[in-house]
Amino acid sequence: MSEKEGSSAPYIVFGKPYIGEEEIEEVVASIRAGWLGTGPKVQKFTEGFRDYIGAEHAAAVHSCTAGLFLSQVALGIGDGDAVITTPMTFVATAHSIRHTGAEPLFADVHPTNGLLDPEDVARVLAEDCDIDDADGRPLHRATGRKVRALMPVHMWGQAADIDAFQALCDKYNLYMIEDCAHAIETTYKDRKVGTTADLSCFSFYATKNLCTGEGGMVTTANEELADKIKTLSLHGLSRGAWSRFSSSGYQHYLALETGYKFNMMDLQAGLGIHQLARLEKMYEERTRQWHAYREDLADVPGIEIPEAEAPDGRHARHLFVIRITEDCPVVRDDFLNALHAKGVGSGVHYLSVSEHPAYKDCFHTPVPNSEKLGRSILSIPLAGAMEEDGRKRVVAAVREVATGQ
Ligand SMILES: Cc1ncc(COP(=O)(O)O)c(C=O)c1O
């Protein structure tokens, strides 16, 4: 996200957040008040986000990665276990599984929309696992690990096929944890993503649709799990720092278990409160950009552009991902560099996790769709903060690079 020096038009930064004066004033007010850590703003933001999603419970955390990790810990997933997930995701999804002591098991994705393919997940469960008579859960033959959960990712803002995954969870006695890092505004059929799994984890990282710099939220219908995650996120303490000091007098806290330091701060929540209020307006602006990109890029040779709508509900318009086809004169990595030289930032979301060195030893059956996608996609700027002339410059740059200019 660096500014490019020396060019006349300003560099178009990929994933530039829209930060209004309201956010700035809110954060300054926290600093002036001296309450920087977890406090009333975290509580307000958590309740507002919970209501926006329509979830029954929400727990604010420091990041989506922390949320994914704590969700698994709260469900008792750990050593000796496995979680089936997609390799077409940010490494954090898989890392969160490994951090618990479990291992990810990758199934392949749809060849163009990048969503985890329920049929390949069903194949892994039916062909690569035996059912353990002791608990009716699948035991993965090659690794000897017990499969405990499915972790679909709502990639780029499109909903994964929740009904198909829920049917597999019911059949195999598995939990579902959904990675909603890209999917704050997403719906699956008529349901809001975030109400469609046992636990749902959101990201408020700097480039996300709602940004708090770093930040995350877990939503769930299960009060016990929500409480467990809240406790685990702050050292396993019996009370949060805020309620300890704001109630009448000092109250001792007790560490109920060996928790973690994954709490959200009021500084972050101060941003989140105002980002949440502007969320739908920003969504509408990105939707406008989305359709305008589709119209402007439809005739550009050598690239494929995303569909107008997601397969199963509302697309959150998080990432506008184009595919560089084999007949394009420029290969994907050269395409990225050429856009950069023309003053346009872009990104790759993502290289297949199966191709990262850290996952070379991770057991999985072939995932050719994910690996092919990971080598041929790139994301162009889509952001509420982008002006229309910037969007037009992106279009011109993509057209020039694709046609070898
Ligand atoms: C699909 C996906 N999952 C998880 C994460 C991790 O989010 P965070 O940075 O909030 O931990 C990201 C972040 O980019 C992501 O894109």
The ligand as a MOL file (V3000), in Angstrom:
LIG
                    3D

  0  0  0     0  0            999 V3000
M  V30 BEGIN CTAB
M  V30 COUNTS 16 16 0 0 0
M  V30 BEGIN ATOM
M  V30 1 C -10.2970 -15.2460 3.8640 0
M  V30 2 C -9.5810 -14.6570 5.0440 0
M  V30 3 N -9.6150 -15.2990 6.2150 0
M  V30 4 C -9.0090 -14.8060 7.3010 0
M  V30 5 C -8.3100 -13.6180 7.2610 0
M  V30 6 C -7.6200 -13.1400 8.4750 0
M  V30 7 O -8.1770 -11.9220 8.9120 0
M  V30 8 P -7.4120 -11.0570 10.0200 0
M  V30 9 O -6.3450 -10.2850 9.3190 0
M  V30 10 O -8.4820 -10.1590 10.5710 0
M  V30 11 O -6.8850 -11.9880 11.0140 0
M  V30 12 C -8.2430 -12.9050 6.0640 0
M  V30 13 C -7.5020 -11.6580 5.9900 0
M  V30 14 O -7.0990 -11.1720 4.9730 0
M  V30 15 C -8.8910 -13.4370 4.9230 0
M  V30 16 O -8.8490 -12.8010 3.7510 0
M  V30 END ATOM
M  V30 BEGIN BOND
M  V30 1 1 1 2
M  V30 2 1 2 3
M  V30 3 2 2 15
M  V30 4 2 3 4
M  V30 5 1 4 5
M  V30 6 1 5 6
M  V30 7 2 5 12
M  V30 8 1 6 7
M  V30 9 1 7 8
M  V30 10 2 8 9
M  V30 11 1 8 10
M  V30 12 1 8 11
M  V30 13 1 12 13
M  V30 14 1 12 15
M  V30 15 2 13 14
M  V30 16 1 15 16
M  V30 END BOND
M  V30 END CTAB
M  END
